[in-house]
Amino acid sequence: MKWQERIAIDPHVLVGKPVIKGTRIAVEFVIDLLGRGWTQEQILQEYDHLTREDLQACLLYASDTLKSERVYLLPESSVHAPPCE
């Protein structure tokens, strides 16, 4: 499955946050529920219009997003520098 089949990004829906198609449920909301210990069964019970495929698409979207993330290390001295005023 490709997440693009179930996830939409539309600037007119939730200010462009990725959502499950046909809903206003953001991918970040689903990931947050899973991270807080909700099971897929609990999510599907509470949001009965969602499917297992929708939840899987959220995880795939998060995975692809993290894979494309770039991390830049800062020199040690700048990590502890006081904030600029």
Secondary structure, 3 states (H helix, E strand, C coil): CCHHHCEECCCCCHHHCCEECCCCCEHHHHHHHHHCCCCHHHHHHHCCCCCHHHHHHHHHHHHHHHHHCCCCCCCHHHHCCCCCC
